[in-house]
Amino acid sequence: MLCKECQHPLRVERRCRQILLLCPQCLREYHIHEVAAELDEAMERELERFPCIIYD
């Protein structure tokens, strides 16, 4: 999945009790609920590794 700002691939960032999508280029953070409808297959497979996703 690509960043909406700079089109760089996003990476999964695990924090204490949160999973975010982070752009390593422009440092924009996306909460899962903000982009849930836009997740591509590769990102969905990556997120399946986490048994529970907590978001604000």
DSSP file (Angstrom, degrees, kcal/mol; ACC not computed):
  #  RESIDUE AA STRUCTURE BP1 BP2  ACC     N-H-->O    O-->H-N    N-H-->O    O-->H-N    TCO  KAPPA ALPHA  PHI   PSI    X-CA   Y-CA   Z-CA
    1    1 A M              0   0    0      0, 0.0     9,-3.0     0, 0.0     2,-0.3   0.000 360.0 360.0 360.0 142.1    0.0    0.0    0.0
    2    2 A L  B     -A    9   0A   0      7,-0.2     2,-0.1     1,-0.1     6,-0.1  -0.725 360.0-102.6-104.5 149.6    1.3    3.5   -0.9
    3    3 A C     >  -     0   0    0      5,-2.7     4,-1.4    -2,-0.3    -1,-0.1  -0.415  22.4-138.7 -63.9 137.7    1.3    6.7    1.1
    4    4 A K  T  4 S+     0   0    0      1,-0.2    -1,-0.1     2,-0.2    -2,-0.0   0.755  99.7  45.9 -70.7 -23.8   -1.4    9.1    0.1
    5    5 A E  T  4 S+     0   0    0      3,-0.1    -1,-0.2     1,-0.1    -2,-0.0   0.925 133.3   6.2 -85.3 -49.7    1.1   12.0    0.4
    6    6 A C  T  4 S-     0   0    0      2,-0.1    -2,-0.2     0, 0.0    -1,-0.1   0.439  88.6-122.1-121.3  -0.6    4.3   10.9   -1.3
    7    7 A Q     <  +     0   0    0     -4,-1.4    -3,-0.1     1,-0.2     3,-0.0   0.660  62.0 142.8  67.5  18.2    3.4    7.5   -2.9
    8    8 A H        -     0   0    0      1,-0.1    -5,-2.7    -6,-0.1    -1,-0.2  -0.644  62.4 -93.0 -84.6 146.6    6.1    5.6   -1.0
    9    9 A P  B     -A    2   0A   0      0, 0.0    -7,-0.2     0, 0.0    16,-0.2  -0.362  42.3-130.2 -61.3 136.1    5.3    2.1    0.3
   10   10 A L        -     0   0    0     -9,-3.0     2,-0.3    13,-0.1    13,-0.2  -0.490  17.2-152.2 -83.0 155.2    3.9    2.0    3.8
   11   11 A R  E     -B   22   0B   0     11,-2.7    11,-3.1    -2,-0.2     2,-0.4  -0.926  23.5-106.1-125.1 155.8    5.3   -0.3    6.5
   12   12 A V  E     -B   21   0B   0     -2,-0.3     2,-0.6     9,-0.2     9,-0.2  -0.667  32.4-163.0 -81.0 129.4    3.5   -1.7    9.5
   13   13 A E  E     -B   20   0B   0      7,-3.3     7,-2.8    -2,-0.4     2,-0.6  -0.960   2.3-158.0-116.8 114.8    4.7    0.0   12.8
   14   14 A R  E     +B   19   0B   0     -2,-0.6     5,-0.2     5,-0.2     2,-0.2  -0.833  15.6 177.6 -96.6 126.0    3.9   -1.9   16.0
   15   15 A R  E >   -B   18   0B   0      3,-3.3     3,-0.7    -2,-0.6    -2,-0.0  -0.631  51.6 -69.2-116.0 178.3    3.8    0.2   19.1
   16   16 A C  T 3  S-     0   0    0      1,-0.3    -2,-0.0    -2,-0.2     3,-0.0   0.827 124.5  -9.8 -37.0 -62.1    3.0   -0.7   22.6
   17   17 A R  T 3  S+     0   0    0     37,-0.0     2,-0.3    36,-0.0    -1,-0.3   0.066 124.4  77.2-128.7  24.2   -0.7   -1.4   22.1
   18   18 A Q  E <   -B   15   0B   0     -3,-0.7    -3,-3.3    35,-0.1     2,-0.5  -0.953  56.1-152.2-136.1 152.6   -1.2   -0.1   18.6
   19   19 A I  E     +B   14   0B   0     35,-0.9    13,-0.6    -2,-0.3     2,-0.3  -0.998  27.2 173.0-120.3 125.2   -0.5   -1.1   15.0
   20   20 A L  E     -BC  13  31B   0     -7,-2.8    -7,-3.3    -2,-0.5     2,-0.5  -0.842  33.3-122.8-123.6 162.1   -0.1    1.8   12.6
   21   21 A L  E     -BC  12  30B   0      9,-2.7     9,-2.9    -2,-0.3     2,-0.4  -0.951  35.2-167.9-103.6 128.6    0.9    2.2    9.0
   22   22 A L  E     -BC  11  29B   0    -11,-3.1   -11,-2.7    -2,-0.5     7,-0.2  -0.935  21.6-140.6-122.6 137.4    3.9    4.5    8.7
   23   23 A C     >  -     0   0    0      5,-2.3     4,-1.8    -2,-0.4   -13,-0.1  -0.871  10.8-159.8 -92.3 115.6    5.5    6.1    5.6
   24   24 A P  T  4 S+     0   0    0      0, 0.0    -1,-0.1     0, 0.0   -14,-0.1   0.652  87.2  51.6 -71.0 -12.6    9.3    5.9    6.2
   25   25 A Q  T  4 S+     0   0    0    -16,-0.2   -15,-0.0     3,-0.1    -2,-0.0   0.940 127.8  13.4 -88.0 -56.2    9.8    8.7    3.7
   26   26 A C  T  4 S-     0   0    0      2,-0.1    -1,-0.1   -18,-0.0    -4,-0.0   0.487  95.3-128.0-101.5  -3.7    7.5   11.5    4.8
   27   27 A L     <  +     0   0    0     -4,-1.8     2,-0.2     1,-0.2     0, 0.0   0.648  50.4 157.7  67.3  18.3    6.8   10.0    8.2
   28   28 A R        -     0   0    0     -5,-0.1    -5,-2.3    -6,-0.0     2,-0.4  -0.544  29.7-147.2 -71.0 138.2    3.0   10.3    7.8
   29   29 A E  E     -C   22   0B   0     -2,-0.2     2,-0.4    -7,-0.2    -7,-0.2  -0.883  10.2-163.8-110.0 141.1    1.1    7.8   10.1
   30   30 A Y  E     -C   21   0B   0     -9,-2.9    -9,-2.7    -2,-0.4     2,-0.3  -0.989  13.9-139.3-123.5 129.0   -2.2    6.2    9.2
   31   31 A H  E >>  -C   20   0B   0     -2,-0.4     3,-1.4   -11,-0.2     4,-0.9  -0.621  28.3-116.8 -79.2 147.3   -4.4    4.5   11.7
   32   32 A I  H >> S+     0   0    0    -13,-0.6     3,-1.0     1,-0.3     4,-0.9   0.885 113.8  55.7 -54.0 -43.5   -5.9    1.2   10.5
   33   33 A H  H 34 S+     0   0    0      1,-0.2    -1,-0.3     2,-0.2     4,-0.2   0.749 101.0  60.4 -65.9 -21.0   -9.5    2.5   10.6
   34   34 A E  H <4 S+     0   0    0     -3,-1.4    -1,-0.2     1,-0.2    -2,-0.2   0.801 121.2  21.9 -73.0 -28.5   -8.5    5.5    8.4
   35   35 A V  H XX S+     0   0    0     -3,-1.0     3,-1.9    -4,-0.9     4,-0.6   0.253  85.0 116.0-123.9  11.0   -7.4    3.3    5.5
   36   36 A A  G >< S+     0   0    0     -4,-0.9     3,-0.9     1,-0.3    -3,-0.1   0.857  79.2  50.9 -53.9 -41.1   -9.3    0.0    6.1
   37   37 A A  G 34 S+     0   0    0     -4,-0.2    -1,-0.3     1,-0.2    -2,-0.1   0.648 112.3  48.6 -72.4 -13.7  -11.3    0.2    2.9
   38   38 A E  G <4 S+     0   0    0     -3,-1.9    -1,-0.2     2,-0.0    -2,-0.2   0.376  76.8 129.1-108.5   2.3   -8.2    0.8    0.9
   39   39 A L    <<  -     0   0    0     -3,-0.9     2,-0.1    -4,-0.6    -3,-0.0  -0.341  49.3-141.7 -62.2 135.0   -5.9   -2.0    2.1
   40   40 A D     >  -     0   0    0      1,-0.1     4,-2.4    -2,-0.0     5,-0.2  -0.439  28.1 -98.6 -89.7 172.6   -4.4   -4.0   -0.7
   41   41 A E  H  > S+     0   0    0      1,-0.2     4,-2.3     2,-0.2     5,-0.2   0.891 121.5  52.6 -59.3 -42.6   -3.9   -7.8   -0.5
   42   42 A A  H  > S+     0   0    0      1,-0.2     4,-2.0     2,-0.2    -1,-0.2   0.907 111.2  46.2 -62.3 -42.5   -0.3   -7.6    0.5
   43   43 A M  H  > S+     0   0    0      2,-0.2     4,-2.5     1,-0.2    -1,-0.2   0.883 110.4  53.5 -69.6 -37.6   -1.0   -5.2    3.4
   44   44 A E  H  X S+     0   0    0     -4,-2.4     4,-1.4     2,-0.2    -2,-0.2   0.910 108.9  49.4 -62.2 -41.3   -3.9   -7.4    4.6
   45   45 A R  H  < S+     0   0    0     -4,-2.3     4,-0.5     2,-0.2    -2,-0.2   0.904 110.6  50.7 -62.8 -41.1   -1.6  -10.4    4.6
   46   46 A E  H >< S+     0   0    0     -4,-2.0     3,-1.2     1,-0.2    -2,-0.2   0.916 110.2  49.2 -62.2 -43.6    1.0   -8.5    6.6
   47   47 A L  H >< S+     0   0    0     -4,-2.5     3,-1.6     1,-0.3    -1,-0.2   0.745  95.7  72.4 -70.8 -23.0   -1.6   -7.4    9.2
   48   48 A E  T 3< S+     0   0    0     -4,-1.4    -1,-0.3     1,-0.3    -2,-0.2   0.713  82.7  72.4 -63.8 -19.2   -2.9  -11.0    9.6
   49   49 A R  T <  S+     0   0    0     -3,-1.2    -1,-0.3    -4,-0.5    -2,-0.2   0.722  85.3  76.3 -66.5 -21.1    0.4  -11.7   11.5
   50   50 A F  S <  S-     0   0    0     -3,-1.6     3,-0.1    -4,-0.2   -31,-0.0  -0.827  71.4-152.8 -98.8 123.1   -1.0   -9.7   14.4
   51   51 A P  S    S+     0   0    0      0, 0.0     2,-0.3     0, 0.0    -1,-0.1   0.763  81.6  19.3 -66.8 -24.5   -3.6  -11.5   16.5
   52   52 A C        -     0   0    0      2,-0.0     2,-0.5     0, 0.0    -4,-0.0  -0.985  64.3-158.5-149.2 133.1   -5.3   -8.3   17.7
   53   53 A I        -     0   0    0     -2,-0.3     2,-0.5    -3,-0.1   -35,-0.1  -0.963   9.8-169.3-115.2 123.8   -5.2   -4.7   16.3
   54   54 A I        +     0   0    0     -2,-0.5   -35,-0.9   -37,-0.2     2,-0.3  -0.939  14.0 167.9-111.6 130.7   -6.1   -1.9   18.6
   55   55 A Y              0   0    0     -2,-0.5   -35,-0.1   -37,-0.2   -37,-0.0  -0.960 360.0 360.0-140.6 159.5   -6.6    1.5   17.2
   56   56 A D              0   0    0     -2,-0.3    -1,-0.0     0, 0.0   -38,-0.0   0.414 360.0 360.0 -88.1 360.0   -8.0    4.9   18.3
